[in-house]
Amino acid sequence: MTNLQSVQNVEFTYDSQQRKSPAVEELVDAIKYRDLIYQLVRRDIIARYKRSMLGVFWTMLQPLGMMLVMAVVFSTLFHQVEGYVAYVLSGLIAWTFFAQTTSAAIFQIVWGGVLIRRIYIPMTAFSISSIGTGMVNLVLSLIPLVIIALGVERPFTWAILFLPVSILLLTAFSLGVSLILSTMTIYFPDVREMYQIIIQAWMYLTPIVYPTDIIPESYRFWFLHLNPMYYMISMFRAPIYNGTVPPLDILIPGALISLATLLVGWIYFSVKADEFAYKI
């Protein structure tokens, strides 16, 4: 009896050592199934533009159209902002990436329920594919942004080389939020509709179409420092619009928020992922 217990203890210890945490397992599987994630991104892009005459050019035209509308409406109010169209467009592109990817991730996890019941697929693949699709759109949107920034004589300096870092931090934050929202949606379907209302209000609480200096000092803590997207927009805007690297009081909090959100979102999603097949 003692020998049997010893063997069982050894086996239990071995299994415990071999078993990885859910977050690590999900990461390993996401890397292993990277070709599948690529196909999901490819499917999304083809499905979105295959019947359109302009195709992927709509990716560039959408933020340009919003920029023109907002420039006409708000340019007289904020005429003191130099190169206002570049200011607005740089904020809109970053915001559109965040809003579209997080909203798409909620839809993808619900749509993916059909696949989950039939084959094994890493649950994070749907959120990652949403980010991948948004990244393609973001890169294409940089073309008109750079042209307009040069057209309104914004400084074009070596700081533009920092832009990939800004995009990476924005991507990490968006993925973290996507994973949190996707998990919540599985348990509370109303989150999907509530988020559409929140995202609209959030946009106007973020300095995208207006400069930060119009916000009274007493409100800046609430509208800026407690607003994660203020840091993300500022980090993205600085290399293109200002021609500078984001200042440390923006970069450090922004990087910490971005990485912390990704870590929390990944762990939260991974721990709950095994229950999704029964909830969707």
Summary of the structure (lengths in Angstrom):
residues: 280
radius of gyration: 21.9
end to end distance: 45.4
largest distance: 86.7
contacts: 861
relative contact order: 0.14
helix: 80%
strand: 0%
